[in-house]
Every structure is written in C-alpha cells, then in structure tokens.
Amino acid sequence: MPPATVLVVDYNGLLNTATAATDIRTQIQALKAKMQKDVDADEAGLKKDEDALRGKQASLSADAFAKQRDAFQKKVADVQRRVQERNRQLETALNNATDKLRQAIVPIFSDIMNAQNATVLLDTSSILYADASLDISKQALERLNQAITKVKVELPSAN
C-alpha cells in the first residue's frame, strides 16, 4: 500500500470567511430584521388587545370576560406558533444555503488533492499539529471565492 499523502484545511474557516458565506449571513440578517418587524407589530397588536380586555373587565360578566380572555390567549398562542414557524423557516433557509456552499467546496478539495497527489484531507480542528506547508485553506478559499460568490437564501414554505 502506498504511503498516504496528507493535506489539511480549516473547513469551518472556509465556511465562515468565504464571500458566499458573508452573502448568506447578510441575507439571513435582512430576513431576521423583516421578521422582527412583523413580530413587533404582532406584539403591539396583542398589547393593544390586552389593554382593551383589561379595560372591559369591570363592565363584563365573569363568563363574558372569560370568553374574551380565552380568545385573547388563543391569539397569543397563534402569534407564538407563527414566530416559531418563522424561526424554523429561517433555520432551514440557513442550512439549505450553507449546504449549497458545502457542495461547492467538494470539487475544489478534489481538484487540489489531485493536483498535489494527496490521498487524505483532514480538517485542522482534528489535528494537534501539522506543518504549515500541508494547509490548503488559503488556496481553497481563493478557489471557492472564484467559483461562488452568492447563494440565494430562500425561505421554505410554511407547513
């Protein structure tokens, strides 16, 4: 069996510093800001409804107040469910976009390994020490930035 030729790469560093990764983060932040505006509007509406309900408490019978309070609590639960669903959608969108970036890295690793006749590529997070000449992180980042600069972040449809 021939001896293994090893290269190392800072995989997480690539995923964090690539131009496309920065673009993904920017898109996610914009989506979060939009969602936060929606949440703020929902919360303001709930606060208004709560204040109105408290104002009516003295003039309503206990039964009528309980019904309105239950309706208000249902609204609160609905808002909470919407927020949770939006957060799930955002997380899924981030994961999907990051997966596209990961898929773009694989052929780059393969090309670099073939060019250097390497048989093993290890993540620097798994290594205690490696000679700097084995690290292909910079080369991989340059190629990745040439190959892909943007990944469209798309929210999945609600279930």
C-alpha beads as a LAMMPS data file, in Angstrom:
LAMMPS data file: protein, C-alpha beads

159 atoms
158 bonds

1 atom types
1 bond types

-500.0 500.0 xlo xhi
-500.0 500.0 ylo yhi
-500.0 500.0 zlo zhi

Masses

1 110.0

Atoms # bond

1 1 1 0.000 0.000 0.000
2 1 1 1.452 3.412 -0.924
3 1 1 2.065 5.914 1.869
4 1 1 -0.698 8.409 2.499
5 1 1 -0.156 11.963 1.345
6 1 1 -1.966 14.271 3.729
7 1 1 -3.271 17.812 3.340
8 1 1 -5.132 19.864 5.922
9 1 1 -7.815 22.536 5.660
10 1 1 -9.629 24.833 8.060
11 1 1 -13.095 23.758 6.945
12 1 1 -15.043 25.932 9.386
13 1 1 -12.835 28.866 8.498
14 1 1 -13.753 28.383 4.844
15 1 1 -17.453 28.240 5.680
16 1 1 -17.162 31.429 7.734
17 1 1 -14.898 33.591 5.574
18 1 1 -15.953 32.750 2.027
19 1 1 -17.572 35.582 0.091
20 1 1 -20.705 33.471 -0.358
21 1 1 -20.854 32.828 3.406
22 1 1 -20.781 36.565 4.056
23 1 1 -23.551 36.999 1.494
24 1 1 -25.618 34.299 3.193
25 1 1 -25.217 35.990 6.590
26 1 1 -26.260 39.343 5.102
27 1 1 -29.407 37.810 3.596
28 1 1 -30.249 35.997 6.840
29 1 1 -29.839 39.215 8.834
30 1 1 -32.182 41.025 6.424
31 1 1 -34.769 38.255 6.758
32 1 1 -34.425 38.330 10.561
33 1 1 -34.931 42.114 10.579
34 1 1 -38.075 41.781 8.448
35 1 1 -39.393 39.004 10.659
36 1 1 -38.638 41.065 13.769
37 1 1 -40.721 43.932 12.367
38 1 1 -43.604 41.503 11.903
39 1 1 -43.152 40.164 15.442
40 1 1 -43.032 43.699 16.833
41 1 1 -46.279 44.528 15.018
42 1 1 -47.911 41.355 16.357
43 1 1 -46.755 42.169 19.890
44 1 1 -48.063 45.731 19.626
45 1 1 -51.432 44.377 18.488
46 1 1 -51.511 41.921 21.365
47 1 1 -50.631 44.661 23.853
48 1 1 -53.453 46.797 22.492
49 1 1 -55.885 43.859 22.741
50 1 1 -54.717 43.095 26.276
51 1 1 -55.213 46.689 27.376
52 1 1 -58.681 46.729 25.811
53 1 1 -59.578 43.494 27.556
54 1 1 -58.426 44.818 30.922
55 1 1 -60.487 47.947 30.337
56 1 1 -63.597 45.833 29.756
57 1 1 -63.078 43.532 32.722
58 1 1 -65.146 45.597 35.163
59 1 1 -68.056 46.010 32.755
60 1 1 -68.279 42.357 31.629
61 1 1 -69.786 39.422 33.437
62 1 1 -67.288 36.836 34.628
63 1 1 -68.433 34.446 31.895
64 1 1 -68.183 37.034 29.104
65 1 1 -64.764 38.159 30.353
66 1 1 -63.538 34.544 30.482
67 1 1 -64.608 34.021 26.859
68 1 1 -62.786 37.157 25.705
69 1 1 -59.744 36.249 27.781
70 1 1 -59.705 32.775 26.193
71 1 1 -59.950 34.337 22.730
72 1 1 -57.056 36.645 23.595
73 1 1 -54.959 33.726 24.874
74 1 1 -55.668 31.888 21.612
75 1 1 -54.359 34.933 19.707
76 1 1 -51.215 34.910 21.842
77 1 1 -50.691 31.197 21.152
78 1 1 -51.212 31.775 17.411
79 1 1 -48.600 34.534 17.393
80 1 1 -46.169 32.293 19.288
81 1 1 -46.724 29.482 16.760
82 1 1 -46.111 31.883 13.858
83 1 1 -42.885 33.094 15.453
84 1 1 -41.713 29.516 15.999
85 1 1 -42.581 28.613 12.389
86 1 1 -40.713 31.670 11.079
87 1 1 -37.681 30.703 13.151
88 1 1 -37.823 27.152 11.765
89 1 1 -38.084 28.528 8.232
90 1 1 -35.124 30.815 8.821
91 1 1 -33.033 27.976 10.238
92 1 1 -33.953 25.733 7.303
93 1 1 -33.093 28.503 4.837
94 1 1 -29.703 28.991 6.504
95 1 1 -28.998 25.259 6.492
96 1 1 -30.006 24.913 2.831
97 1 1 -27.840 27.843 1.751
98 1 1 -24.884 26.571 3.770
99 1 1 -25.333 23.112 2.210
100 1 1 -25.028 24.693 -1.239
101 1 1 -21.769 26.280 -0.142
102 1 1 -20.525 22.951 1.229
103 1 1 -21.391 21.268 -2.071
104 1 1 -19.362 23.888 -3.944
105 1 1 -16.317 23.142 -1.772
106 1 1 -16.159 19.406 -2.528
107 1 1 -14.925 19.617 -6.147
108 1 1 -12.407 22.275 -5.104
109 1 1 -10.972 19.937 -2.491
110 1 1 -10.865 17.154 -5.047
111 1 1 -9.037 19.307 -7.609
112 1 1 -6.454 20.475 -5.072
113 1 1 -5.909 16.937 -3.799
114 1 1 -5.456 15.612 -7.333
115 1 1 -3.038 18.395 -8.219
116 1 1 -0.928 17.646 -5.143
117 1 1 -1.317 13.840 -5.375
118 1 1 -2.867 13.813 -1.919
119 1 1 -4.785 10.843 -0.613
120 1 1 -6.138 12.298 2.644
121 1 1 -7.623 15.693 3.542
122 1 1 -8.033 16.425 7.241
123 1 1 -9.810 19.255 8.998
124 1 1 -7.466 21.353 11.138
125 1 1 -9.917 21.016 14.039
126 1 1 -8.981 17.314 14.208
127 1 1 -5.236 17.885 14.238
128 1 1 -2.985 18.863 17.095
129 1 1 -0.144 19.969 14.839
130 1 1 0.612 19.972 11.132
131 1 1 3.318 21.594 9.069
132 1 1 2.045 24.816 7.512
133 1 1 3.002 23.567 4.048
134 1 1 0.217 20.976 4.277
135 1 1 -2.503 23.609 4.813
136 1 1 -4.555 24.308 1.676
137 1 1 -7.063 26.629 3.376
138 1 1 -5.929 29.797 1.623
139 1 1 -5.830 28.125 -1.791
140 1 1 -9.244 26.532 -1.236
141 1 1 -10.721 29.866 -0.113
142 1 1 -9.418 31.643 -3.211
143 1 1 -10.895 28.975 -5.482
144 1 1 -14.173 28.927 -3.595
145 1 1 -14.476 32.704 -3.871
146 1 1 -13.888 32.438 -7.617
147 1 1 -16.378 29.604 -8.008
148 1 1 -19.263 31.018 -5.987
149 1 1 -19.847 34.467 -4.540
150 1 1 -23.569 34.360 -3.850
151 1 1 -26.032 31.773 -2.632
152 1 1 -29.695 32.686 -2.703
153 1 1 -31.283 32.225 0.706
154 1 1 -34.835 31.020 0.199
155 1 1 -37.391 30.600 2.934
156 1 1 -39.239 27.304 2.639
157 1 1 -42.995 27.488 2.511
158 1 1 -44.839 27.138 5.799
159 1 1 -46.185 23.694 6.662

Bonds

1 1 1 2
2 1 2 3
3 1 3 4
4 1 4 5
5 1 5 6
6 1 6 7
7 1 7 8
8 1 8 9
9 1 9 10
10 1 10 11
11 1 11 12
12 1 12 13
13 1 13 14
14 1 14 15
15 1 15 16
16 1 16 17
17 1 17 18
18 1 18 19
19 1 19 20
20 1 20 21
21 1 21 22
22 1 22 23
23 1 23 24
24 1 24 25
25 1 25 26
26 1 26 27
27 1 27 28
28 1 28 29
29 1 29 30
30 1 30 31
31 1 31 32
32 1 32 33
33 1 33 34
34 1 34 35
35 1 35 36
36 1 36 37
37 1 37 38
38 1 38 39
39 1 39 40
40 1 40 41
41 1 41 42
42 1 42 43
43 1 43 44
44 1 44 45
45 1 45 46
46 1 46 47
47 1 47 48
48 1 48 49
49 1 49 50
50 1 50 51
51 1 51 52
52 1 52 53
53 1 53 54
54 1 54 55
55 1 55 56
56 1 56 57
57 1 57 58
58 1 58 59
59 1 59 60
60 1 60 61
61 1 61 62
62 1 62 63
63 1 63 64
64 1 64 65
65 1 65 66
66 1 66 67
67 1 67 68
68 1 68 69
69 1 69 70
70 1 70 71
71 1 71 72
72 1 72 73
73 1 73 74
74 1 74 75
75 1 75 76
76 1 76 77
77 1 77 78
78 1 78 79
79 1 79 80
80 1 80 81
81 1 81 82
82 1 82 83
83 1 83 84
84 1 84 85
85 1 85 86
86 1 86 87
87 1 87 88
88 1 88 89
89 1 89 90
90 1 90 91
91 1 91 92
92 1 92 93
93 1 93 94
94 1 94 95
95 1 95 96
96 1 96 97
97 1 97 98
98 1 98 99
99 1 99 100
100 1 100 101
101 1 101 102
102 1 102 103
103 1 103 104
104 1 104 105
105 1 105 106
106 1 106 107
107 1 107 108
108 1 108 109
109 1 109 110
110 1 110 111
111 1 111 112
112 1 112 113
113 1 113 114
114 1 114 115
115 1 115 116
116 1 116 117
117 1 117 118
118 1 118 119
119 1 119 120
120 1 120 121
121 1 121 122
122 1 122 123
123 1 123 124
124 1 124 125
125 1 125 126
126 1 126 127
127 1 127 128
128 1 128 129
129 1 129 130
130 1 130 131
131 1 131 132
132 1 132 133
133 1 133 134
134 1 134 135
135 1 135 136
136 1 136 137
137 1 137 138
138 1 138 139
139 1 139 140
140 1 140 141
141 1 141 142
142 1 142 143
143 1 143 144
144 1 144 145
145 1 145 146
146 1 146 147
147 1 147 148
148 1 148 149
149 1 149 150
150 1 150 151
151 1 151 152
152 1 152 153
153 1 153 154
154 1 154 155
155 1 155 156
156 1 156 157
157 1 157 158
158 1 158 159
